[in-house]
Amino acid sequence: MNRPKKNPVSEFWGLDEETIFLNHGSYGATPKIVLEEQKRWQKLVERDPVKFYEEIAPEALLEARKAIAKFVKCDYDDLALIENATSGVNTVLRSLNFNNNDEILVPNHAYQACRNTIDFVAKKNDATVVTCEIPFPINDEDTIIELIMGCVTERTKLALIDTVTSPTGIKMPFEKLVELLEKKGVKVLLDAAHGIGMIPLDLEKIGASFTTSNCHKWLCAPKGSAFLHVRKDMQEFIHPLTISHGMTAPLEGTSRFRHEFDWTGTRDISAWCVIPYVINEVCNMVGMSWEEIMRHNNNLVKEARKYLCKKLDITPPCPDEMLSSIATIKLNFDDFTDLSIHKPDSIHIDLLNKYKIQVPVWYWPNPEGRYMRISAQIYNNLDEYEFLVFALNNVCRN
């Protein structure tokens, strides 16, 4: 089978022309014009670092928060700019106080790094971690709601809920879950690592106590750009991982939350500074609105998964309505000998080395299986997933 031609839109990215890149979901990919804009900001810093950090940066970061707030529908003063969603989860969990009467609720499909944070904090504070076992495959979102709400007790203090699960690619019924949990007095930490730029978000309407999302994934911003949204009534309890001048600086009409998060030390903030540019110019670059981009990616991943499941004789593990821009399928293997979530899978390695296809394949214990997750971004096309099937058949046969 001949290698597929690239989608013409891919020319806007600097991805390896020889590689079929079906893994936007892991780290994102930043367009070339955005990287050039980031370089402009980096050069601006070095023209006069003092002037930049003391005069230019505060206004630039304010504009970044305003741009994000407009995109996800919230008050820009409730946003903190952070490096990644894992940092956001750590910020919340390590700010809150837990004791041995408290329970932290987490589904078994949670991102491992976030689960590690929960386990660390729970052990340190002698709290209890309650794992909600959600099956995969799964037929409907009502099952998820029933299982998670069935794990809530009077001791449940916090629940970690994903917008879209990383290992299994399920779009969770997070709006309904947040409403139900918060009404029962359970604070929700919404892990929207797969969030902004992937699915529509209305943070004020959703109403979670805390929401964190990566801008460097589906929004296509530079690496190290994310945000943490903290509802106003919870801001007094949340502090950045790095305590700095904001802890004691005079308020001068703003909140302690703003002071603490707006300055946590000298760093390269260019990834945050370009966010307004990203939101405007990615749309102009591809000639589509963000709503159209998200809809395009959702349609493509559904079409791609349908093709893969048909050709590989796999039953789709969840309905189309539970997909966003990533989709996970369980490969037809029952032997998990020597497989680990901490080691690269041989199928992943062969697909990359022999066929130049970048797609994640891994072992996952919850529930146990060998999984492959595809992503659909505006630069992909269906021919690439067809070539993936061709390559996968050859790799698995060998």
matplotlib code that plots the C-alpha trace (Angstrom):
import matplotlib.pyplot as plt

x = [0.0, 1.3, 1.9, -1.0, -0.6, -0.5, -3.5, -2.6, -3.3, -0.3, 2.1, 1.2, 2.9, 6.5, 5.8, 8.1, 6.9, 7.9, 5.8, 2.1, 1.3, -1.8, -1.0, -1.9, -3.5, -0.3, 1.6, -0.2, 1.6, 2.3, 1.9, 4.9, 3.4, 2.7, 6.3, 7.5, 5.2, 6.6, 10.2, 9.2, 8.1, 11.3, 13.4, 11.3, 12.3, 16.0, 15.9, 15.2, 14.3, 13.5, 11.1, 9.6, 8.8, 7.8, 5.9, 5.1, 4.4, 1.5, -0.5, 0.4, -0.7, -3.9, -4.7, -3.9, -6.4, -9.0, -8.6, -8.9, -11.9, -13.8, -13.1, -14.3, -16.9, -15.7, -14.4, -10.8, -9.9, -10.7, -8.0, -4.4, -1.8, 0.2, 2.5, 0.2, -2.9, -1.0, 0.4, -3.2, -4.2, -1.2, -2.0, -5.5, -4.8, -1.7, -3.6, -6.6, -6.6, -7.6, -7.9, -8.5, -12.3, -12.1, -12.5, -11.2, -13.1, -11.4, -12.5, -10.2, -9.8, -8.0, -4.7, -1.9, 0.0, -3.1, -3.9, -0.3, -0.9, -4.1, -2.4, 0.5, -1.8, -4.1, -1.1, 0.4, -2.9, -4.2, -7.2, -8.9, -8.9, -12.1, -11.7, -14.8, -14.6, -16.0, -16.1, -14.6, -16.3, -19.2, -22.6, -23.9, -23.0, -25.8, -23.8, -20.9, -23.1, -24.7, -21.4, -19.7, -22.6, -22.9, -19.4, -20.3, -20.6, -20.9, -17.1, -16.5, -14.7, -13.3, -13.9, -11.5, -13.5, -12.1, -13.7, -12.2, -10.3, -6.7, -6.2, -9.7, -10.7, -14.2, -15.9, -17.3, -20.7, -18.8, -21.5, -24.0, -21.5, -20.3, -23.9, -24.8, -21.6, -21.5, -25.1, -24.2, -21.4, -18.6, -16.0, -15.1, -11.7, -12.4, -9.4, -9.8, -6.3, -8.2, -10.5, -10.0, -9.9, -11.2, -14.7, -16.9, -16.5, -18.7, -17.0, -19.5, -22.4, -20.5, -19.8, -17.0, -14.9, -11.8, -11.0, -7.6, -6.9, -3.9, -3.6, -0.7, -2.9, -6.0, -5.6, -2.2, -0.4, 3.3, 4.3, 4.0, 0.8, -2.3, -4.8, -6.4, -9.9, -10.9, -14.4, -14.4, -15.7, -12.7, -9.9, -8.9, -7.9, -5.8, -2.1, 0.5, 3.0, 5.7, 5.1, 6.6, 6.2, 2.4, 1.9, 2.7, 2.4, -0.1, -3.5, -4.1, -7.6, -7.0, -7.3, -4.6, -5.4, -4.4, -1.2, 0.0, -0.5, 0.5, 4.1, 5.8, 9.3, 11.3, 10.5, 9.9, 6.3, 6.2, 3.9, 1.3, 1.8, 1.0, -2.4, -4.5, -2.6, -3.2, -6.9, -7.2, -4.6, -5.1, -8.6, -7.4, -4.6, -7.0, -10.0, -12.3, -13.8, -12.9, -16.4, -15.8, -12.4, -13.8, -16.7, -14.3, -12.0, -14.9, -16.3, -12.9, -12.2, -15.6, -15.1, -11.5, -12.6, -15.4, -12.9, -10.4, -13.0, -14.5, -11.1, -9.7, -12.9, -13.3, -16.5, -16.5, -16.0, -18.3, -21.0, -20.0, -21.7, -18.9, -16.1, -14.4, -11.1, -9.5, -10.7, -9.3, -9.8, -8.8, -6.6, -7.4, -4.6, -5.1, -1.5, -0.2, 3.0, 5.8, 3.6, 3.6, 2.2, 5.8, 7.3, 7.0, 4.8, 6.5, 3.6, 4.1, 7.8, 7.3, 4.7, 7.1, 10.3, 9.0, 6.1, 6.8, 3.4, 3.3, 0.4, 0.3, -0.2, 0.0, -1.0, -3.6, -4.8, -8.1, -9.7, -6.8, -6.0, -3.7, -5.0, -4.4, -5.5, -5.9, -6.2, -7.8, -6.5, -7.2, -4.0, -5.0, -7.0, -8.8, -6.1, -3.7, -5.9, -6.3, -2.5, -2.4, -4.7, -2.4, 0.7, -1.0, -2.0, 1.6, 3.1, 0.7, 1.1, 4.9]
y = [0.0, 3.4, 6.0, 8.5, 12.1, 14.7, 17.0, 20.3, 22.0, 20.1, 22.6, 25.0, 22.7, 21.7, 18.0, 15.5, 15.2, 11.4, 10.6, 10.0, 11.8, 10.4, 11.4, 15.1, 14.1, 13.5, 16.8, 18.7, 20.3, 24.0, 25.7, 27.4, 30.9, 30.5, 29.5, 32.6, 34.7, 33.1, 33.9, 37.5, 37.6, 35.9, 38.5, 41.2, 39.9, 40.1, 43.7, 44.8, 42.0, 44.5, 46.5, 43.4, 41.6, 44.8, 46.7, 44.5, 41.1, 42.1, 43.5, 40.6, 38.0, 39.9, 39.8, 36.1, 35.5, 37.6, 35.7, 32.3, 33.6, 34.6, 31.2, 29.1, 31.6, 32.7, 35.7, 36.3, 37.1, 33.5, 32.2, 31.4, 30.7, 27.5, 25.2, 22.1, 20.4, 18.1, 21.2, 22.4, 19.1, 19.3, 22.9, 22.1, 18.8, 20.1, 23.3, 21.6, 20.1, 16.4, 14.2, 10.6, 11.0, 12.3, 10.4, 11.4, 9.9, 9.1, 6.9, 4.1, 5.8, 8.8, 10.0, 8.1, 11.3, 12.7, 9.4, 9.5, 12.9, 11.8, 8.8, 11.0, 13.5, 10.9, 9.0, 12.2, 13.2, 9.7, 10.2, 7.5, 7.1, 5.6, 4.2, 4.1, 1.1, 2.1, -0.7, -0.4, -1.1, 1.0, 1.5, 4.8, 7.8, 6.9, 4.0, 6.3, 8.7, 5.8, 4.2, 7.5, 8.8, 5.3, 5.8, 9.1, 8.9, 11.6, 11.5, 12.3, 15.7, 15.9, 14.1, 14.2, 14.1, 14.1, 15.9, 13.3, 10.3, 10.0, 6.2, 5.3, 8.4, 8.6, 12.0, 11.9, 13.3, 15.9, 18.6, 16.3, 14.9, 18.3, 19.4, 16.3, 16.1, 19.8, 19.7, 16.9, 19.1, 17.3, 19.7, 18.7, 19.1, 19.0, 17.6, 19.2, 18.4, 17.4, 20.5, 23.9, 23.7, 20.1, 20.5, 23.5, 24.6, 27.0, 27.1, 29.4, 27.2, 23.9, 25.3, 23.1, 24.2, 23.8, 23.3, 22.9, 22.6, 22.5, 25.2, 23.4, 20.4, 21.1, 24.9, 24.4, 26.9, 26.4, 23.8, 24.8, 26.8, 25.9, 27.4, 26.7, 28.1, 28.4, 29.4, 32.6, 30.9, 28.5, 30.9, 31.6, 28.0, 27.6, 28.6, 28.2, 25.4, 28.0, 30.6, 33.9, 37.7, 37.6, 36.1, 39.4, 42.0, 44.8, 44.0, 47.4, 46.6, 43.0, 39.6, 37.6, 34.8, 37.1, 38.3, 34.9, 33.3, 36.3, 36.1, 32.9, 33.7, 34.4, 32.1, 32.1, 33.3, 33.6, 30.5, 32.4, 35.7, 34.2, 32.7, 35.7, 35.3, 31.6, 31.9, 34.4, 33.3, 29.5, 30.2, 32.6, 30.1, 27.2, 29.3, 27.8, 29.0, 27.1, 25.6, 24.3, 22.9, 21.0, 19.7, 18.6, 16.8, 15.0, 13.9, 12.7, 10.6, 9.0, 8.1, 6.9, 4.7, 3.2, 2.2, 0.8, -1.3, -2.7, -3.7, -5.0, -6.8, -4.8, -3.8, 0.0, 0.3, 3.2, 5.0, 7.9, 10.3, 9.7, 10.6, 14.0, 14.2, 11.0, 7.4, 4.3, 0.8, -2.4, -4.6, -8.3, -9.6, -11.6, -12.2, -9.3, -11.1, -8.6, -5.6, -2.6, 0.9, 2.1, 0.4, 1.2, -1.3, -3.3, -2.6, 1.1, 0.8, -1.3, 1.1, 4.0, 2.4, 0.3, 2.5, 6.0, 6.1, 7.9, 6.5, 5.3, 1.7, 0.7, -1.8, -0.4, -2.3, -0.5, -2.6, -4.8, -4.7, -3.6, -0.3, 1.9, 5.6, 7.7, 11.5, 13.6, 17.0, 19.4, 18.3, 14.6, 12.8, 9.5, 8.0, 8.1, 5.8, 3.5, 3.2, 2.6, -0.5, -1.8, -1.3, -2.8, -5.9, -6.5, -5.7, -8.0, -10.8, -10.7]
z = [0.0, -0.9, 1.9, 2.0, 0.9, 3.6, 4.2, 2.7, 6.0, 7.5, 5.9, 8.7, 11.2, 11.5, 11.9, 10.2, 6.7, 6.7, 9.8, 10.0, 13.2, 14.8, 18.4, 18.8, 22.1, 24.0, 23.7, 21.0, 18.1, 17.6, 14.2, 12.8, 12.9, 16.6, 17.3, 15.4, 17.5, 20.6, 19.5, 19.1, 22.7, 23.8, 22.0, 23.6, 27.0, 26.3, 25.0, 28.6, 31.1, 33.9, 31.8, 30.4, 33.7, 35.6, 32.9, 29.9, 31.4, 33.7, 30.9, 28.5, 31.1, 31.7, 28.0, 28.0, 30.8, 29.1, 25.9, 27.7, 29.7, 26.6, 25.1, 28.1, 29.4, 32.8, 34.7, 33.8, 37.4, 38.3, 36.1, 37.0, 34.2, 34.9, 32.9, 32.5, 33.8, 36.0, 37.8, 38.2, 39.8, 42.1, 43.0, 44.1, 45.9, 47.7, 48.8, 50.3, 53.8, 54.2, 57.3, 58.1, 57.8, 54.2, 51.0, 47.6, 44.7, 41.4, 38.4, 37.4, 33.9, 35.4, 34.1, 35.9, 36.9, 38.5, 40.2, 41.6, 43.0, 44.7, 46.2, 47.5, 49.1, 50.6, 52.1, 53.5, 55.2, 56.0, 53.8, 51.8, 48.0, 46.6, 43.1, 41.0, 38.6, 35.2, 32.6, 29.2, 26.8, 28.0, 26.3, 27.8, 30.0, 32.5, 33.6, 34.5, 36.4, 38.4, 39.2, 40.3, 42.3, 43.9, 45.3, 47.1, 50.8, 53.6, 53.8, 50.2, 50.2, 46.6, 43.3, 40.3, 37.1, 33.6, 30.7, 28.4, 29.8, 28.6, 28.5, 27.2, 25.3, 26.7, 26.8, 30.3, 31.2, 33.2, 33.1, 34.8, 37.2, 38.3, 39.0, 40.9, 43.0, 43.9, 45.0, 47.4, 48.8, 47.0, 45.5, 41.9, 40.4, 36.7, 34.8, 31.4, 30.1, 27.0, 27.1, 25.6, 21.8, 21.8, 23.3, 24.1, 27.7, 29.7, 33.0, 34.7, 33.7, 34.6, 38.0, 39.2, 42.2, 40.2, 36.5, 34.8, 31.1, 28.7, 26.0, 24.4, 23.4, 21.3, 21.3, 19.7, 21.9, 22.8, 25.3, 28.9, 28.6, 30.7, 33.1, 36.4, 37.1, 40.7, 41.7, 43.7, 46.9, 46.8, 46.0, 49.6, 50.0, 46.9, 46.7, 43.9, 44.2, 44.4, 47.2, 46.3, 46.7, 46.2, 49.7, 51.4, 48.6, 49.3, 47.6, 46.1, 45.0, 43.8, 45.4, 47.2, 44.7, 41.9, 43.6, 44.5, 41.0, 38.9, 40.1, 41.2, 40.1, 36.9, 34.0, 30.3, 30.1, 26.3, 25.9, 27.9, 26.1, 22.7, 23.7, 22.3, 19.1, 19.0, 19.5, 16.7, 14.2, 14.1, 12.9, 10.2, 9.2, 8.5, 7.5, 10.1, 13.4, 16.6, 16.6, 13.0, 14.0, 16.9, 14.9, 12.1, 14.5, 16.1, 12.8, 11.6, 14.7, 14.5, 10.8, 11.5, 14.5, 12.4, 9.7, 12.2, 14.0, 10.8, 9.3, 12.6, 13.6, 16.8, 18.4, 19.2, 22.9, 23.4, 21.3, 18.9, 21.3, 23.9, 21.5, 21.2, 19.1, 20.5, 20.4, 22.1, 21.0, 22.7, 20.5, 20.1, 22.4, 25.6, 26.5, 28.7, 29.8, 30.5, 29.5, 31.7, 31.7, 32.3, 29.2, 25.5, 23.7, 21.0, 18.6, 19.1, 18.4, 15.3, 13.9, 14.4, 13.2, 10.3, 9.1, 10.5, 12.2, 15.5, 17.5, 21.1, 21.9, 25.6, 28.3, 30.7, 33.8, 34.3, 32.8, 31.7, 28.0, 25.2, 23.8, 20.8, 20.9, 17.8, 17.6, 14.9, 14.3, 11.5, 9.7, 9.5, 6.9, 6.6, 4.3, 7.3, 9.4, 6.5, 6.2, 10.0, 9.5, 6.7, 8.9, 12.0, 10.2, 9.1, 12.5, 14.4, 11.9, 12.3]

ax = plt.figure().add_subplot(projection="3d")
ax.plot(x, y, z, "-o")
ax.set_aspect("equal")
plt.show()
